[in-house]
Amino acid sequence: MTCQTRRLTSAALALAALLPAGFASAQSIPGVPPSIGQEIDRALSQVPDAHRRTTPGGPTVGQEIDQLMNRPMGQAAPARSRQVSLAFENKTDVKALVIQFTPSGSSTWGPNRLGRETLNPRAWMRWRVNGADCRYDVRITFALGQEFVRLDHDFCAQEKIEVTAVDAAAERPALPTREGVALFRVVNRTDTRVAVLRVSPAGARRPQGDLLGVWMMEPGDVYTGRVPRGGTCLFDVRAGFDPEDTDTVTLARQNLCETPEIVIPARRAAGG
């Protein structure tokens, strides 16, 4: 029995002891004994409204007691939503164009939190979000093409990430294997910037949207992405070398669950 259950049960017994004799039997269905939660709700109904604490649309105190008492042994309580503060300080000498963060188990990065803004050098920003967990993955990209990634950061323990340098290629750790989501990297080994990047289920008639947004991958740059882990996990990776997405190369049927690094190869010179 958890501490919360013991406290609620003690409160239930104390309130039940205060009920007038015969009150429970007079208010319950004949032959069906009332639950502890029902006893509590009946007792609290006698308290003036001005002194009663309620949550509009939520369960009553008695209903919460019954839920706790009827939960199977060993079953965890449902996760409660909390407000988490996520802050980022740019201590590099270039402005950030994209900030994305998402719960560690999510299969997408979600939107660019900066929108039309930028995070300038020596500036910082904070977002407050509601969720059941404190651990988030973070992706930040900069004006010169570099990428910063922090995985599984506990924002309840440390609410602000100070970005002092972008990730160097030699320092990038191996991507972890997770249930439900596959993490992968796309490396630009061409001598041209990649303006558009699309990762779509293999053979899809219509490619997915551009993942880069306002950011572009310079030669040697890396994009860290995520897709749902399931089925065949085969995806077509398409890179566009102009903003109009007319000059492209497609790496077909890439298994992003088994091959977490996809390289866009150097392009042959015209006439080669």
Salt bridges, closest charged atoms under 4 A:
ASP49 OD1 - ARG52 NH2 3.14
GLU89 OE1 - LYS160 NZ 3.00
ASP137 OD2 - ARG178 NH1 2.42
ASP137 OD2 - ARG226 NH1 2.96
GLU147 OE2 - ARG139 NE 2.74
ASP152 OD2 - ARG135 NH1 3.71
ASP154 OD2 - ARG135 NH2 3.92
GLU159 OE2 - ARG126 NH2 2.62
GLU162 OE1 - LYS91 NZ 3.12
GLU218 OE2 - ARG193 NH2 2.73
ASP245 OD2 - ARG198 NE 2.89
ASP245 OD2 - ARG238 NH2 2.81
ASP247 OD1 - ARG267 NH2 2.69
